[in-house]
Amino acid sequence: MMYYKIRDKTNTEYYVVGTPGKFSYNKTGRIFKLGQLRLFLTNIMKYDNRRRDIGKWEIVELEMHIKDIKEIYNVIKPEKMMQLIKDF
């Protein structure tokens, strides 16, 4: 499955997060499906003050594969699992 991020060309450690009307940059970024990416970019074009930012971006394509499937109790620490069971 393909996913996308919008990366800053000048500082390639930073990715776009937020909405077309109010976005910022951080090191993790927002992950888009293709339709979401197209909609985001289309909506950016509606904001005169944001339109200029598109030239500073590049699209990073990410391909994801399922590596393994685990049960939830294999991911949570045993101590935390015991605490959750006691509190339930």
C-alpha positions in Angstrom: 0.0 0.0 0.0 1.3 3.4 -0.9 1.3 6.5 1.4 2.7 10.0 1.0 4.2 12.8 3.0 5.0 16.3 2.0 8.6 17.2 2.8 10.3 20.6 2.9 12.9 20.8 0.2 15.3 23.1 2.1 15.2 21.1 5.4 14.5 17.5 4.4 14.1 16.4 8.0 10.8 18.3 8.3 7.4 17.3 7.0 4.0 19.1 6.7 1.4 18.5 9.5 -2.0 20.1 10.0 -4.6 21.4 7.6 -4.5 23.5 4.4 -5.6 26.5 6.4 -3.2 26.1 9.2 -0.2 23.8 8.8 3.3 23.6 10.3 6.3 21.3 10.1 7.8 18.6 12.3 10.0 15.6 12.0 7.2 13.0 11.8 4.7 14.7 9.5 1.3 13.8 8.3 0.7 10.6 6.3 -1.7 10.8 3.3 -3.3 8.3 1.0 -3.3 9.5 -2.6 -6.8 11.0 -2.6 -6.1 12.8 0.7 -2.9 14.2 -0.7 -4.6 15.5 -3.8 -7.4 17.1 -1.8 -4.8 18.7 0.6 -2.9 20.2 -2.3 -6.1 21.4 -4.1 -7.2 23.1 -0.9 -3.8 24.7 -0.4 -4.4 26.4 -3.8 -7.5 28.2 -2.3 -5.3 30.1 0.2 -3.4 32.9 -1.5 -1.0 33.2 1.5 -0.3 29.4 1.4 -0.1 28.8 -2.3 3.5 30.1 -2.4 4.6 27.2 -0.1 3.9 24.5 -2.7 7.2 25.4 -4.5 9.1 24.6 -1.3 7.7 21.0 -1.1 8.4 17.6 -2.5 6.3 14.5 -2.2 7.8 11.5 -0.5 6.2 8.2 -1.5 6.2 5.5 1.2 5.4 1.8 0.5 4.2 -0.3 3.4 4.1 -4.0 3.7 2.8 -6.2 6.6 5.9 -7.7 8.2 4.3 -9.5 11.1 1.0 -9.7 13.0 1.2 -9.8 16.8 -1.4 -10.1 19.6 -1.9 -7.1 21.7 -0.5 -8.8 24.8 2.8 -9.4 22.9 3.2 -5.6 22.5 2.3 -4.3 25.9 4.8 -4.8 28.7 3.7 -7.6 31.1 3.7 -5.2 34.1 1.4 -2.8 32.3 -0.9 -5.6 31.2 -1.2 -6.8 34.8 -2.0 -3.3 36.0 -4.7 -2.9 33.3 -6.3 -6.2 34.2 -6.3 -5.2 38.0 -7.8 -1.8 37.2 -10.5 -3.4 35.0 
